[in-house]
């Protein structure tokens, strides 16, 4: 694999990890937002 592709894929992986952490943090702060995004209803 070319070094350029390796750096690109590493960058994409890091960006996805940061995005995942941001979603987890937002879900921890406001769980109802994650339920709305997933179109789920919380009955309890």
ABEGO torsion letter per residue (X at the ends): XBAAAAAAAAAAAAAAAAAAAAAAAAAAABAAAAAAAAGBBBBX
